[in-house]
Amino acid sequence: MTHKDLNVWNESIELVVEIYSLTKKLPSEEKYGLISQIKRSAVSVPSNIAEGAGRSSTKEFIRFLDIANGSLSELETQLIIVGKLNLYETEELINTKIVYIRKMLYRLKESLKRKL
């Protein structure tokens, strides 16, 4: 099994696609500010899941899932800022996709901990 077989990785890839769509709708003056940060945070989630899955130990995988969760929290914060600045409505994306991925990360991490 590889990271590509993990539902949480696939869901986070879909989130990246949604984020790239969303950032196209933001003002161009945010290109080097929020847009850049949002994209980096979003891409970091599936990237860290993949890197963790490719590591040699379960402990390392769990550590990378924690990093992915941190990136997800960073992304959530940036989306809240976008919403508060009235640049784009982000509440639905946060309450559906981000919450769902966070729960998936938690469940995967807990199942891995039982294997230690």
Summary of the structure (lengths in Angstrom):
residues: 116
radius of gyration: 14.6
end to end distance: 18.1
largest distance: 47.9
contacts: 349
relative contact order: 0.16
helix: 82%
strand: 0%
